[in-house]
Amino acid sequence: MTIQITPIEREAAVHAAHEAPYRTFIAASLALGIGGGFLLALLLPLAAAFEWDWGTRWQALAQVHGQLQLLGFAGLFVMGMSLRLMPRFSGRMFPLPRLVPALVPLIAGSLILRALAQPAAGSLVRDAALLASALLLVAGGVAYAAVVCGTLVHRDSKAEATGYFFVLGALAYVAGAAINLLQVFDMTRDGLAFAPLGRQPAVIFMQQFGFIMLISGGVVTRAVPTLTGRPRPDLGGRITASVLAAGVSILVAARLYGSEKGFTPASARFEDAGFILMACGWLSVVWLSGALRPSANRVAAASQVQFQLVRSALGWLAFSGLLAIWYASRAFLDASALDVYQLDAIRHALTVGVLTMLIIGMAMLIVPEFAGRRLQHPSEGWIVVAILVALNASAMLRVWPALEGIGWIVSTRWWPMAAAGALAEGAVIVFALMFTQSYIEQRQPRWASPEMLKRRGSRN
């Protein structure tokens, strides 16, 4: 007997075969964030406040914290979401589907190796592990860029402006991994406990402002206008993606030049100009999304509270953009670069205020496990509100000492930072538990669902 397969069934099967394993990305992201990045965000300020004798390991762990947060928690999450969405909005399957399952082992393996090796005492084993970590990161970046560009840089792609964001973001990932490789080579060659501080910001800029913000901008300008009743921006999105990429490129080039040739008034002004251009791109993302100027409310009633996380994140993005323009404009007039406190304020307003809230908010709106959860647990809106309050408080507490700058250099400045880390850790743990519970519940047979069990119990 031959079973005929309809074109719709065949297309569904092809899509299923090319479905990115987004759950693997989410699980790895949450594991690295909860067990590494957010945990260190709590422990590092406590170590400074209590004067624990961590020596040079403190700075080494601070750099590990940054990598676990940016490429582990935020990076793997947005990477998984981008791969899940690409075939849907581009109308094309992955040309290199076998590379997709390799991404999490490559990138997570790289970050775990670095987290274990960098704080360790200098040895050949440590140096080999650090170099292997950097090479794995480059391999992961090249594989991701190959999948993204192969899917979206094609005449049949319907990605429109989102393709610009994703392609430029993937290329930024490769560039950041290449600069990181140079950093790690310097560390192993010179026997350094941590990456040279002069060049290290260039790595962070390319990873956070380039890769993560470009991919996030592509998701926001694609998904959020549908919910706010705004037209989906094509030309405006393409211009915004190009402005963001240009700003990051100028910023990183100026920082690399200054770290190699010496910082000059001219290189400082180029860096400031890159910041201003990039910040204008952030403000454009907020504007194009329509989150702060909706023309309609098309969010389902059951998702209204979850959408407030997205709106709050875009409010923090507007704050970050205005803060960056204010700092960079003043620095440009003085022919100086932004100081460490100003950079810290901008980076953590983005990390906690924008990225963490955006990740959780968008996941609750578009991840299948949470779509089912809204039906299974309709009365838990208070938990989402608690997460919203905790993350906003965490962002304010983390940015506050940085805004004070040199005016608050006594040991008490570490306490709000530790509180911020604890609040963010708690919020992400709750989110992870919700995701895990929904995954388990939705894998049960239909007869074993909570509703069915409840009905069977009432009959007995």
C-alpha positions in Angstrom: 0.0 0.0 0.0 1.4 3.4 -1.0 0.6 6.5 1.1 0.5 9.7 -0.9 2.1 12.7 0.7 0.5 16.0 -0.1 2.7 19.1 -1.0 1.8 20.7 2.3 2.9 17.6 4.3 6.1 17.5 2.2 6.8 21.1 2.9 6.1 20.6 6.6 8.6 17.7 6.6 11.3 19.7 4.9 10.8 22.6 7.5 11.0 20.1 10.3 14.2 18.6 8.9 15.7 22.1 8.8 14.4 23.3 12.2 17.2 24.7 14.3 17.5 22.9 17.7 16.5 26.1 19.5 15.9 24.2 22.8 19.6 23.2 22.8 20.6 26.8 22.3 18.3 28.0 25.1 19.4 25.3 27.5 23.1 26.1 26.9 22.4 29.8 27.2 20.7 29.4 30.5 23.3 27.0 31.9 26.2 29.3 31.1 24.3 32.4 32.3 23.0 30.9 35.6 26.1 28.8 36.4 28.6 31.3 35.2 27.8 34.8 34.0 25.2 35.9 36.4 26.8 34.0 39.3 30.1 35.9 38.7 28.1 39.1 38.5 27.2 38.4 42.2 30.5 37.0 43.4 32.9 39.5 41.8 31.4 42.5 43.7 31.2 40.5 46.9 34.9 39.6 46.5 35.8 43.3 46.2 33.5 44.4 49.0 34.8 41.8 51.5 38.4 42.1 50.2 38.7 38.4 49.4 42.3 37.8 48.3 41.7 36.8 44.7 44.7 38.7 43.3 44.9 38.8 39.5 42.2 36.1 39.3 39.7 38.8 40.0 40.4 40.6 36.7 40.7 37.3 34.9 37.3 36.2 36.2 35.8 39.6 35.3 36.8 38.9 31.7 35.4 35.4 31.9 32.2 36.9 33.3 31.9 39.2 30.3 32.4 36.3 27.8 29.9 34.1 29.5 27.3 36.8 29.6 27.8 38.1 26.1 28.5 35.0 24.0 27.1 32.4 26.5 23.9 33.7 27.8 22.9 36.4 25.3 24.9 35.2 22.3 23.6 31.6 22.3 20.1 32.7 22.9 19.9 35.2 20.1 21.8 32.8 17.8 19.3 30.1 18.5 16.3 32.4 17.9 17.9 33.8 14.7 18.4 30.3 13.3 14.8 29.4 14.2 13.3 32.4 12.5 15.5 32.6 9.4 13.8 29.9 7.3 10.4 31.4 8.2 11.0 35.0 7.1 13.4 34.3 4.3 11.5 31.5 2.6 14.7 29.5 2.3 16.0 26.4 4.0 19.6 26.3 5.4 22.1 25.5 2.7 24.4 23.9 5.2 22.1 22.3 7.8 24.8 20.0 9.2 26.7 23.0 10.6 23.8 24.1 12.8 24.0 21.3 15.4 27.8 21.9 15.7 27.4 25.5 16.9 26.5 24.9 20.5 29.3 22.4 21.2 31.8 24.7 19.5 30.8 27.9 21.2 29.8 26.5 24.6 33.0 24.4 24.6 35.1 27.5 23.8 33.5 29.4 26.7 33.8 26.6 29.2 37.5 26.0 28.3 38.2 29.7 28.8 36.3 29.9 32.1 38.4 27.0 33.5 41.7 28.0 32.0 42.0 31.7 32.4 41.9 32.0 36.2 44.4 29.1 36.5 48.1 29.5 37.2 50.3 29.9 34.1 51.3 26.6 32.5 51.5 25.0 29.0 48.2 23.3 29.7 46.6 26.6 30.5 48.0 28.2 27.4 46.9 25.3 25.2 43.4 25.4 26.6 43.2 29.2 26.0 44.3 28.9 22.4 41.9 26.0 21.8 39.1 28.1 23.3 39.9 31.0 20.9 40.1 28.6 17.9 36.8 27.0 18.8 35.2 30.4 18.9 36.5 31.3 15.5 35.2 28.0 14.1 31.8 28.6 15.6 31.7 32.1 14.2 32.7 31.0 10.7 30.1 28.2 10.8 27.3 30.5 12.0 28.2 33.1 9.4 28.2 30.5 6.6 24.7 29.4 7.6 23.4 32.9 7.9 25.0 34.3 4.7 24.2 31.1 2.7 20.5 31.4 3.7 20.0 35.2 3.4 22.5 36.3 0.7 20.5 34.9 -2.1 18.3 36.3 -4.8 15.4 34.1 -3.6 15.6 35.3 0.0 12.6 37.3 1.3 14.4 38.5 4.4 14.2 42.2 3.4 15.8 44.5 6.1 16.1 41.7 8.7 18.6 40.0 6.4 20.8 43.1 6.6 20.8 42.9 10.4 21.5 39.2 10.5 24.2 39.1 7.9 26.1 42.1 9.4 25.6 40.6 12.9 27.1 37.2 11.8 30.1 39.0 10.2 30.6 40.9 13.4 30.7 37.6 15.3 33.5 36.4 13.1 35.4 39.7 13.5 35.0 39.6 17.3 36.3 36.0 17.3 39.3 37.0 15.2 40.2 39.9 17.5 39.7 37.6 20.5 42.2 35.1 19.0 44.8 37.9 18.8 44.1 38.8 22.4 44.5 35.2 23.6 47.7 34.9 21.5 49.1 37.9 23.3 48.1 36.4 26.7 49.8 33.1 26.0 52.9 34.7 24.4 53.5 37.1 27.3 52.3 34.9 30.2 49.4 37.3 31.1 46.7 36.5 33.6 44.2 38.5 31.6 43.8 40.0 28.2 45.5 43.4 27.6 43.2 46.1 28.8 44.0 48.4 25.9 42.6 46.1 23.2 40.0 44.2 25.3 37.3 46.8 24.8 37.5 46.3 21.0 36.5 42.6 21.5 33.6 43.6 23.8 32.4 46.3 21.4 32.4 43.9 18.4 30.6 41.2 20.4 28.0 43.2 22.2 27.5 46.3 20.0 28.1 44.4 16.8 26.9 40.8 16.9 24.3 40.8 19.7 22.8 44.3 19.1 22.5 43.7 15.3 20.8 40.3 15.6 18.6 41.7 18.4 17.8 44.7 16.2 16.8 42.4 13.4 14.4 40.4 15.6 12.9 43.6 17.1 12.3 45.4 13.9 10.7 42.3 12.4 8.5 41.1 15.2 7.5 44.0 17.3 5.9 46.3 14.7 3.4 43.5 14.1 2.4 43.8 17.7 2.3 47.6 17.8 0.4 48.1 14.6 3.3 49.8 12.8 4.3 49.0 9.2 7.2 46.7 9.0 10.2 48.9 8.1 12.2 47.8 5.1 14.1 50.9 3.9 14.4 52.3 7.4 15.6 48.9 8.7 18.3 48.6 6.0 19.5 52.1 6.8 19.5 51.4 10.5 21.4 48.1 10.2 24.0 49.9 8.0 24.3 52.8 10.5 24.8 50.4 13.4 27.4 48.4 11.5 29.3 51.5 10.4 29.3 52.9 13.9 30.6 49.7 15.4 33.3 49.4 12.7 34.5 53.0 13.3 34.5 52.5 17.1 36.4 49.2 17.0 38.9 50.4 14.4 39.7 53.5 16.4 40.1 51.5 19.6 42.4 49.0 17.9 44.5 51.8 16.4 44.8 53.5 19.7 45.8 50.4 21.5 48.6 49.6 18.9 49.8 53.1 18.0 48.9 55.1 21.0 45.8 57.1 21.8 45.7 60.5 20.2 43.0 63.3 20.1 42.2 62.2 16.5 41.7 58.5 17.3 39.7 59.5 20.4 37.4 61.7 18.3 36.9 58.8 15.7 35.9 56.5 18.6 33.5 59.1 19.9 32.0 59.5 16.4 31.5 55.8 16.2 29.7 55.8 19.5 27.4 58.6 18.4 26.6 56.9 15.1 25.9 53.6 16.8 23.7 55.2 19.4 21.6 56.8 16.7 21.1 53.3 15.3 19.9 52.1 18.7 17.4 55.0 18.8 16.3 54.1 15.3 15.6 50.5 16.4 13.4 51.8 19.2 11.5 54.2 16.8 11.0 51.6 14.1 9.7 49.0 16.6 6.8 51.2 17.6 7.0 49.9 21.1 7.0 53.4 22.6 4.6 54.8 20.0 2.1 52.1 19.1 -0.7 52.8 16.7 -2.6 49.7 17.8 -2.4 47.0 20.5 -2.3 43.7 18.7 -0.8 41.7 21.6 -3.1 38.8 22.7 -4.7 39.4 26.1 -2.8 36.5 27.6 0.5 38.1 26.5 0.0 41.7 27.6 2.2 41.3 30.7 5.0 39.5 28.8 5.0 42.3 26.2 5.8 44.8 29.0 9.2 43.1 29.3 9.9 43.9 25.6 8.7 47.5 26.0 10.8 48.0 29.1 13.8 46.6 27.3 13.3 49.1 24.4 12.9 51.9 27.0 16.3 50.9 28.3 17.7 50.9 24.8 16.5 54.5 24.3 18.2 55.4 27.6 21.4 53.7 26.5 21.4 55.5 23.2 20.8 58.9 24.8 23.4 58.2 27.4 26.0 57.2 24.8 25.3 60.3 22.7 25.7 62.5 25.8 28.9 60.9 26.9 30.4 60.7 23.4 29.5 64.3 22.4 31.2 65.7 25.5 34.2 63.5 24.9 34.4 64.6 21.3 34.5 68.2 22.3 37.3 67.4 24.7 39.2 65.2 22.2 39.1 62.3 24.7 37.7 58.8 24.8 35.0 57.6 27.2 36.3 56.6 30.5 35.9 53.2 32.1 32.9 54.3 34.2 31.0 55.7 31.2 31.7 52.5 29.2 30.6 50.4 32.2 27.3 52.4 32.4 26.5 52.0 28.7 27.4 48.3 28.6 25.5 47.2 31.6 22.4 49.3 30.7 22.4 47.2 27.5 23.3 43.9 29.1 20.8 43.9 32.0 18.3 46.5 31.0 18.0 45.7 27.3 19.3 42.2 26.5 18.2 40.2 29.5 14.7 41.7 29.5 14.4 41.4 25.7 15.6 37.8 25.7 13.1 36.8 28.4 10.3 38.9 27.0 10.6 37.8 23.4 11.0 34.2 24.5 7.8 34.4 26.4 6.1 35.7 23.3 7.5 33.5 20.5 9.0 30.3 22.0 6.5 27.4 21.6 6.9 26.2 25.2 5.6 29.6 26.5 2.7 29.7 24.0 1.5 26.4 25.5 2.3 27.7 29.0 -0.2 30.6 28.7 -2.9 28.0 28.3 -1.7 25.7 31.0 -0.9 28.3 33.6 -3.2 31.3 32.9 -3.0 32.8 36.4 0.7 33.3 36.8 1.0 36.8 35.5 2.3 37.9 38.9 5.4 35.9 38.2 6.1 37.8 35.0 5.5 41.0 36.9 8.0 39.9 39.5 10.6 39.2 36.8 9.9 42.6 35.2 10.4 44.4 38.6 13.5 42.4 39.5 15.2 43.0 36.2 14.4 46.8 36.1 15.7 47.0 39.7 18.8 45.0 38.7 19.5 47.3 35.8 19.1 50.5 37.9 21.3 49.1 40.7 24.0 48.0 38.3 24.1 51.2 36.3 23.9 53.5 39.3 27.5 53.1 40.6 28.8 53.5 37.0 26.9 56.8 36.6 28.4 58.1 39.8 31.9 57.3 38.4 34.9 58.4 40.2 32.7 60.2 42.8 31.9 56.8 44.3 35.1 54.8 44.6 34.8 53.6 48.2 34.0 50.0 48.9 30.2 50.6 49.4 29.9 50.9 45.6 30.1 47.2 45.3 26.9 46.5 47.3 24.4 47.7 44.7 26.3 45.8 42.1 26.1 42.6 44.1 22.4 43.2 44.7 21.9 43.7 40.9 23.7 40.4 40.3 21.5 38.6 42.8 18.2 40.0 41.4 19.2 39.1 37.8 20.3 35.6 38.8 17.0 35.0 40.6 14.9 36.3 37.6 16.8 34.1 35.1 16.5 31.1 37.4 12.7 31.5 37.6 12.6 31.9 33.8 14.6 28.7 33.4 12.3 26.8 35.7 9.3 28.0 33.8 10.8 26.9 30.5 11.8 23.5 31.8 8.4 22.9 33.4 6.6 23.7 30.2 9.0 21.6 28.1 8.3 18.6 30.4 4.6 19.2 30.5 4.2 19.5 26.8 6.2 16.3 26.1 3.7 14.3 28.2 1.1 12.3 26.3 -2.2 14.1 25.9 -3.9 11.7 28.3 -1.3 12.7 31.0 -1.7 16.4 30.7 -2.6 18.2 34.0 -6.2 18.9 32.7 -6.8 15.3 31.8 -5.3 14.0 35.1 -7.5 16.4 37.0 -10.6 15.2 35.1 -9.7 11.6 35.8 -9.3 12.3 39.4 -12.7 14.0 39.7 -14.3 10.9 38.1 -12.7 8.7 40.7 
